[in-house]
Amino acid sequence: MISSVLAIDWSNYWQQSIFRVLGAAIFVILGAGTFVIAFLFKMMSYMQSRLGPMEAGPHGTLQLLAEVGKWLQKEDLVPARADRTLFKLAPYIIMASTFLVVVVMPFGPDAYFVSVDTGIYLALALSSLSVLGIIIAGWASASKYSLLGGLRAAGQLIAYELPMVLAVVGVVIQAGTLNLQGIVAAQHQGEIFGWGGIGNPFILTQLVGFVVFLIATQAELAQPPFDMPVAESELVTGYMTEYSGMRFLLFFIAEFASAAVFAALAATLFLGGWAIPFVDLDDNVMNVVGPIVLFVKMMLVGALIFWVRFTFPRFREDQLQAFAWKALIPLALVNILATMVLKVAF
Amino acid sequence: MTDVLTEAQQLAYANAQAADGRVNVEVETEDGMTLNIGPQHPATHGTLRVVARLDGEQVVSADVICGYMHRGYEKLCEVRSYPQVTTLVNRIDWLGSFANEVPFILAAEQLMEIEVPDRAKWIRTILFEMSRLANISLFIGDLALQVGAQTPAFLAFRDREFVLNQIEAVTGGRFHPNFDRIGGLKDDLPKGWIADTKAAMVRIREFCDLMDDLVLGNEIFQMRMRGVGIIPPDVALSYGLSGANLRGSGVDWDLRRDSNIGLAYDQVDFKVWTHPDGDSYARSWVRVQEIRESTKIIDQLLDTMPSGPVMAKVPRIIKVPEGEAYVATENPLGEMGYYLVSKGDTGPFRVKIRSASFNNISIVPWLLKGVYVPDIIAILGSLYFILGDIDR
């Protein structure tokens, strides 16, 4: 049945575009929704010895729908001194960057939207677009708190884009390709020092890269311990301070959707993506199982990200810069060097 | 000439009229940006306003504006009879409310020359220390929240509940016990309370260990707090700091030990913790040690609890003889004193309340010079004030 769906001639431009938009929308909404309910509502509550939302739906699972309904009804306020056009534009830029990253994500041997040869490069470039939206939001709000938040986000981007890219370089060297599909294949068929029993999920050989990538992800998502652009107790949610109703909802969805996207990226790069050991890569069944496998791995990474988020206090901006330039970047560079040497040696 | 003002005219009017709010409207000044932190801000525990002049993210100068929650308790005390005053003063430091009643009652008793029964003294001291537990256990969770960690705050609320339950079991009130009377206490302890309290003290000690791991031991927390907001001992003394803020600067000063009036602290063995560093971390550390010490004080008092009445013989209508008295105790936030002037009436003639937070925040302008914006929050959090304690 899957093959019959895939047998449709997708070469038609509009068919392809609609398919991609729908697919990305489903991924973003499902991913963001699951992350909010599973982590923000439930995991956080259990960590803090409380139950979280329990009333809407079984065990409070429909709470998010209620919240969305609430936000949609709220007044859409624009501050008097705000730059109206930019103020209204900013949330969409952030959403767009999240959507675009999904497009290059592979979910199965044939289940992908586009297979780009520079897949991971494109994903990292597109994901950093969201900071543009944050800076615009901070500037256009005409609020000092928002402005500080936006500027902090800009500083954070410069500090953390680099270690993230450098962490990925190790994976790329080992896989020998920038294509995400190729990276998945390389992990499935790889060998760890000659033993290829379970393939080679790069988390085993690129553990340093994985750690650096996760830390950089945390900073990229502006989550504690790197949530200075948001900093609820200092800047009163920073660049989001002036947003209300629907536009705040867009920020909120984008925040958790990009968490889901980055978790999926980490799962693809380091945990073997949609593939599972002992099942052939070209097996047609992987088109159905693959997305589920990826989703499970995504949830594992997400749990890690959110565990840290709910536990740690926040760095100060200068401490963050020092941490990025003095610890993470050298670490990532050493990792690249070691990967190169070992790649040549074996 | 129409009645409708343009937006620009309205703004010009607001700019001209808002004398107090003038710092609000200037977006750019010659020497950087003015940032208003508060009166409504999550880090100010209520309605404190800090006006910070910034250069980038660095504070050039900062000013504290308080009084947004002034309730006029000193004046209100004058039109109430002595037993009614406890209801008011409960609401000064609302997290450790029983501790607010004690110095006032002690001052009245001093003027009336009433000797309180031992059992009442013991229970008073226990409840006094329990309000310290209720107050400071929340402090540590709140401080973690200020610097960005969400979970410790909820754990603090959870474990503080054990203390509040015990306070409620005796007094009937969780936040505002209103339990202290001139001459003793309203009631005796309920049955089985001593055993329950000992169990609660164990929970609080576990909570302290947990906070040592989760908050004080956290590397990021230490990076944020160490070396930030250093108060040298002489500066601390000259600004009139008290409580853990003073002990965090290495000054060994504790009213419980140094001038114990009317409470049972001379009967127990406890250590006054100090920390030589004087930074935000030192203040937080001293507070955590203090609640550990408090649980030990409570345990000792529970073991040596004397029997007997909880109320001395006092006339039905309380008239305090003419005179003046000042009694200060070591409250959770620092020295809290009542200067009581009586003209022999049923109510006080004048009450001056010396509350700890008001003096503690007086150092803020000095302390905030040259720090970064995130440090403002860390420093305010570690100074630990309660708004009700600043604006009586």
Interface residues (C-beta under 8 A of the other chain):
Chain A: M44 M47 Q48 S49 R50 A80 K144 Y145 L148 P224 P225 D227 M228 A231 E232 S233 E234 L235 V236 F310 T311 F312 P313 R314 F315 R316 E317 D318 Q319
Chain B: E7 V27 M33 L35 N36 H41 P42 A43 E57 A144 L145 Q146 V147 G148 A149 Q150 T151 F154 L155 R158 L214 V215 N218 I220 F221 M223 R224 Y372 V373 P374 D375 I376 I377
